[in-house]
Amino acid sequence: MKVRRIPLPKALLTQMPASERSFFLLAGHMQNELNSLHKVFAWCLHGDPSRNSSMIESLADGMQAQIYARLLAGKLLEAWVALGSAFFGTKISHRLEDKLHPHSQEGLKKIKAYFNSSNNIFRVRNTFAFHYSVEEFDTHWNESADEPTFELVLGGTVGNNLALASELVVNTALLNAINSVDRTVALQTYIGEIQSLAANFTVFLEGVMIAILEETTQTPLANQGYDEDIAPQRGFEDVAIPHFYSQ
């Protein structure tokens, strides 16, 4: 496959207003984190066709995926908060929104609509992503303890251990906060919102970085940089990250 490499010389960045330069670099950082967390989350859910996974292995892989899903949810809210100060607060939005590609404009429109109403990402971030709440464990442990897999799994080394019971409590608390009646619906809603929002952020952040770069250089992106051939060895669907590993 070909990648396009676009050098960013210091002289070019100096031409940008300070607030725009900072947002340009911040947008790239947010995009990197959201993309990486989303990929790791998905890869934890991928089964490895080269091995016959046991029930406990599949369960551990799913629990590990949920850890990354919560981190991704937290980062999505942090990205929205950052837009509030670095994009809307600096008035960059007034100048650039109309210059974005229609797909980027639509992505931003969906992001605004989501966060301008009551949402699950806000609840997940404040209770389960970046903050530990001992109260949630006290509230939900009793219900979770009825699960047949409420247990500790010890694999002989630190990295192979899994406090499965603890993750069941967290997932119970999280899903109850979304839909206390139907956990299947709650999980589908939660994962769907995370994936949709991550996709909207990606298309918006890509678009706004391109708009800033083209405006500064007065050159279409297609005429900037140079191509380089690379040879990735595996496709997206070929990657799997299991929780347990051989010793």
C-alpha positions in Angstrom: 0.0 0.0 0.0 1.0 3.6 -0.4 1.2 6.2 2.3 1.4 9.9 1.8 4.1 11.6 3.9 3.6 15.4 4.3 6.5 17.2 6.0 5.6 19.9 8.5 8.6 22.3 8.6 8.8 24.7 11.4 8.5 27.7 9.1 5.1 26.4 8.0 3.8 26.0 11.5 5.1 29.4 12.4 2.7 30.9 9.8 -0.3 29.6 11.7 -1.9 31.7 14.4 -0.8 30.2 17.8 -4.3 28.9 18.7 -4.7 27.3 15.3 -1.3 25.7 15.4 -2.0 24.3 18.9 -5.4 22.9 17.8 -3.9 21.4 14.6 -1.4 19.4 16.7 -3.9 18.6 19.4 -6.3 17.3 16.7 -3.7 14.9 15.5 -3.0 13.7 19.0 -6.6 13.0 19.7 -7.0 11.2 16.4 -4.0 9.0 17.2 -5.4 8.0 20.6 -8.9 7.4 19.5 -7.8 5.3 16.6 -5.4 3.3 18.6 -7.8 2.6 21.4 -10.5 1.6 18.9 -8.2 -0.8 17.2 -7.0 -2.5 20.4 -10.6 -2.8 21.5 -11.6 -4.5 18.3 -8.5 -6.7 18.2 -9.3 -8.0 21.7 -12.6 -9.2 20.4 -11.1 -11.0 17.4 -10.8 -14.7 17.7 -7.6 -16.3 16.7 -8.4 -19.0 14.1 -5.1 -20.8 14.8 -6.3 -21.9 18.2 -9.4 -23.4 19.7 -10.3 -21.0 22.5 -11.8 -22.3 25.7 -14.8 -20.7 27.3 -12.6 -19.0 29.9 -10.2 -17.7 27.2 -13.0 -16.1 25.2 -14.5 -14.6 28.4 -11.2 -13.1 29.4 -10.7 -11.7 25.9 -14.1 -10.0 26.1 -13.4 -8.6 29.6 -10.1 -7.2 28.3 -11.9 -5.6 25.4 -14.3 -3.9 27.8 -11.4 -2.3 29.6 -10.3 -0.6 26.4 -13.9 0.3 25.5 -14.2 2.2 28.8 -10.9 4.0 28.1 -12.1 4.9 24.6 -15.4 6.2 26.0 -13.5 8.3 28.5 -11.2 9.7 25.8 -14.2 10.5 23.6 -15.6 12.8 26.3 -12.2 14.3 26.8 -12.0 15.0 23.1 -15.4 16.8 23.2 -14.2 18.9 26.2 -11.0 19.8 24.3 -13.1 20.9 21.3 -15.0 23.2 23.6 -12.0 25.3 24.5 -9.5 24.7 21.6 -12.0 24.7 18.6 -15.2 26.5 19.6 -13.8 28.7 22.4 -11.0 30.1 20.2 -13.5 30.8 17.4 -11.6 28.7 15.0 -14.9 26.9 14.4 -16.4 30.1 13.0 -13.8 30.3 10.3 -13.3 26.7 9.4 -16.6 24.8 9.7 -17.9 25.9 6.3 -14.5 25.0 4.7 -14.6 21.4 5.9 -15.4 18.5 3.6 -19.1 17.6 3.8 -18.3 14.3 5.5 -16.3 16.2 8.2 -19.2 18.7 8.6 -21.6 15.8 9.1 -19.3 14.1 11.6 -19.1 17.3 13.6 -22.9 17.8 13.4 -23.4 14.3 14.9 -20.8 14.9 17.6 -22.6 18.1 18.7 -26.0 16.4 18.7 -24.7 13.5 20.8 -23.0 15.6 23.5 -25.6 18.4 23.6 -28.0 15.9 25.1 -27.9 13.4 28.0 -25.6 10.6 27.0 -24.0 7.4 28.2 -20.4 8.4 27.4 -20.6 11.1 30.1 -21.8 8.6 32.7 -19.2 6.0 31.7 -16.3 8.5 31.8 -17.2 9.9 35.2 -17.7 6.6 37.0 -15.9 3.8 35.1 -13.2 5.2 32.8 -10.8 7.6 34.6 -12.2 7.5 38.1 -12.5 4.6 40.5 -15.8 4.5 42.4 -15.8 2.2 45.4 -19.5 3.0 45.9 -20.3 1.3 42.6 -18.7 -1.9 43.8 -20.7 -1.8 47.1 -23.9 -1.2 45.2 -23.5 -3.9 42.4 -21.4 -6.7 43.9 -24.4 -8.6 45.2 -26.1 -8.8 41.9 -22.9 -9.8 40.1 -22.1 -12.5 42.5 -25.0 -14.6 41.2 -23.0 -15.0 37.9 -21.5 -18.5 37.5 -18.1 -17.0 36.5 -17.8 -14.7 39.6 -14.3 -15.9 40.3 -10.5 -15.2 40.2 -8.5 -16.8 37.4 -4.9 -17.4 38.2 -2.6 -18.2 35.3 0.7 -18.7 37.2 2.2 -15.3 36.2 1.1 -11.8 37.0 0.1 -10.9 33.4 -2.0 -14.1 33.2 -4.1 -13.5 36.2 -7.7 -12.1 35.9 -9.9 -10.8 38.6 -13.0 -11.8 36.7 -15.4 -11.1 39.6 -14.2 -7.4 39.7 -14.9 -6.9 35.9 -18.3 -8.5 36.3 -19.2 -6.0 38.9 -18.0 -3.1 36.8 -19.9 -4.3 33.7 -23.0 -4.9 35.7 -22.9 -1.3 37.1 -22.1 0.2 33.7 -24.8 -1.7 31.8 -27.4 -1.1 34.5 -26.7 2.7 34.2 -27.5 2.4 30.5 -30.5 0.0 30.6 -31.4 -1.7 33.8 -34.0 -3.8 32.2 -32.2 -5.5 29.3 -28.4 -6.0 29.5 -28.2 -7.2 25.9 -29.8 -3.9 24.7 -27.5 -2.0 27.0 -24.4 -3.6 25.7 -25.4 -3.1 22.1 -26.3 0.6 22.8 -23.0 1.2 24.6 -20.8 -0.4 21.9 -22.7 1.1 19.1 -22.4 4.6 20.5 -18.7 4.3 21.1 -18.0 3.0 17.7 -20.2 5.6 15.9 -18.8 8.5 17.9 -15.2 7.3 17.4 -15.9 7.2 13.6 -17.4 10.7 13.6 -14.4 12.1 15.5 -12.0 10.5 13.1 -13.7 11.9 10.0 -14.0 15.4 11.6 -10.4 15.5 13.0 -9.0 14.4 9.7 -11.1 17.0 7.9 -10.2 19.9 10.1 -6.4 19.1 9.9 -6.6 19.0 6.1 -8.5 22.3 6.1 -5.9 24.1 8.3 -3.0 22.7 6.3 -4.5 23.6 2.9 -5.4 27.1 4.1 -1.9 27.7 5.4 -0.1 26.4 2.4 -2.7 27.5 -0.2 -2.1 24.2 -1.8 -4.5 21.2 -2.2 -3.5 18.2 -0.1 -3.1 16.1 -3.2 -0.2 18.3 -4.3 1.7 18.1 -1.0 4.2 15.6 0.3 5.4 12.4 -1.4 4.3 8.8 -1.6 6.0 5.9 0.1 5.3 2.2 -0.4 4.9 0.1 2.7 4.0 -3.6 3.2 1.8 -4.4 6.2 1.9 -8.1 6.9 -1.6 -8.5 8.3 -5.1 -7.1 7.6 -7.3 -5.6 10.3 -9.3 -8.7 10.6 -6.2 -10.9 11.0 -5.1 -9.3 14.3 -6.1 -10.7 17.6 -5.0 -9.7 21.1 -5.7 -12.5 23.7 -5.7 -11.9 27.4 -3.8 -15.1 28.3 -0.4 -15.8 26.8 1.9 -18.9 26.8 4.6 -19.1 29.4 
